[in-house]
Amino acid sequence: QVQLVESGGGLVQPGGSLRLSCAASGIIVGFNSMAWYRQAPGKQRELVAGLISDGRTNYTDSVKGRFTISRDNAKSTVYLQMNSLKLEDTAVYYCNIWGTGFWGRGTQVTVSS
């Protein structure tokens, strides 16, 4: 059974950092393309970062240079390191097996002074 569990969200001040984790079970993360999405109140869910199985990455323009997606195959975990956080990064962040209907429940990230 495939399961994705996100953690690491919280309240942070502008300019701060957070690292989100997505613990995956039932799959081998290294063999799958994985992604982080986010959904802010009143907005559509959007792709934040993708990690293709061959190691290539893809980021939405608004997070380039600030966010980094990575994985630890031994821990079956995908990470999203978020630096220089901005107010507009506030959203629920979801882990996804890229291009599939497998989603985690999300973790709330709130950037506020």
C-alpha positions as CSV (number, residue, x, y, z in Angstrom):
1,Q,0.0,0.0,0.0
2,V,1.4,3.4,-1.0
3,Q,1.5,6.0,1.7
4,L,3.0,9.5,1.7
5,V,3.4,11.3,5.0
6,E,4.5,14.9,5.1
7,S,6.1,16.6,8.1
8,G,8.2,19.7,9.0
9,G,5.7,22.5,8.5
10,G,5.2,25.3,10.9
11,L,5.2,29.0,11.6
12,V,8.3,30.9,10.5
13,Q,9.2,34.5,10.0
14,P,10.0,36.0,6.6
15,G,13.5,35.2,5.6
16,G,13.5,32.0,7.7
17,S,14.0,28.4,6.7
18,L,12.1,25.1,7.0
19,R,12.7,21.6,5.8
20,L,9.8,19.5,4.8
21,S,10.0,15.7,4.7
22,C,7.8,13.2,2.9
23,A,8.2,9.7,4.2
24,A,7.1,7.2,1.5
25,S,6.1,3.6,2.0
26,G,5.1,1.1,-0.5
27,I,7.3,2.6,-3.2
28,I,11.0,3.0,-3.9
29,V,11.5,6.8,-4.1
30,G,14.6,6.4,-6.2
31,F,12.6,4.6,-8.9
32,N,9.9,7.2,-9.0
33,S,9.6,10.9,-9.9
34,M,8.5,12.8,-6.8
35,A,7.1,16.3,-6.4
36,W,6.0,18.9,-3.9
37,Y,2.9,20.9,-4.6
38,R,1.3,23.7,-2.5
39,Q,-2.1,25.2,-2.2
40,A,-2.7,28.6,-0.7
41,P,-6.2,29.7,0.5
42,G,-8.4,30.5,-2.4
43,K,-5.9,29.4,-4.9
44,Q,-5.3,26.3,-7.1
45,R,-2.8,23.7,-6.1
46,E,0.5,24.4,-7.9
47,L,3.7,22.5,-8.6
48,V,6.6,23.8,-6.4
49,A,9.4,21.3,-7.2
50,G,9.8,18.0,-9.0
51,L,12.6,15.4,-8.8
52,I,12.7,13.1,-11.7
53,S,13.9,9.5,-11.1
54,D,17.2,10.2,-13.0
55,G,18.0,13.0,-10.6
56,R,17.0,16.0,-12.6
57,T,15.0,18.7,-10.9
58,N,12.3,21.2,-11.8
59,Y,11.2,24.3,-9.9
60,T,8.5,26.8,-10.3
61,D,10.0,30.2,-11.0
62,S,8.9,31.8,-7.8
63,V,11.1,29.4,-5.7
64,K,14.1,29.0,-7.9
65,G,17.3,29.7,-5.9
66,R,15.4,29.4,-2.6
67,F,14.0,25.9,-2.5
68,T,15.8,22.6,-3.0
69,I,14.2,19.2,-3.5
70,S,16.2,16.1,-2.7
71,R,15.7,12.5,-1.6
72,D,17.3,9.9,0.6
73,N,16.7,6.5,-0.9
74,A,17.8,4.6,2.2
75,K,15.3,6.5,4.3
76,S,12.6,6.4,1.5
77,T,12.1,10.1,2.1
78,V,11.9,13.2,-0.1
79,Y,12.8,16.6,1.3
80,L,12.0,20.2,0.4
81,Q,14.5,22.6,1.9
82,M,13.0,26.1,1.9
83,N,15.2,29.1,2.5
84,S,14.5,32.8,2.4
85,L,10.8,32.2,3.0
86,K,8.4,34.9,1.9
87,L,4.8,35.7,3.0
88,E,3.6,34.3,-0.3
89,D,5.0,30.9,0.4
90,T,2.3,30.4,3.0
91,A,0.3,27.3,1.9
92,V,-0.4,23.7,2.6
93,Y,2.4,21.7,1.0
94,Y,1.7,18.2,-0.4
95,C,4.0,15.4,-1.5
96,N,3.1,13.6,-4.7
97,I,4.3,10.7,-6.8
98,W,4.7,12.9,-9.8
99,G,1.9,12.5,-12.3
100,T,-0.1,10.1,-10.2
101,G,-3.0,10.3,-7.9
102,F,-1.0,9.4,-4.8
103,W,-0.9,12.3,-2.4
104,G,0.0,12.9,1.2
105,R,-2.3,14.8,3.5
106,G,-0.2,17.9,3.5
107,T,1.7,20.0,6.0
108,Q,0.9,23.7,6.8
109,V,3.6,26.3,6.2
110,T,2.9,29.7,7.5
111,V,5.2,32.6,6.9
112,S,4.3,35.6,9.1
113,S,6.0,38.3,11.1
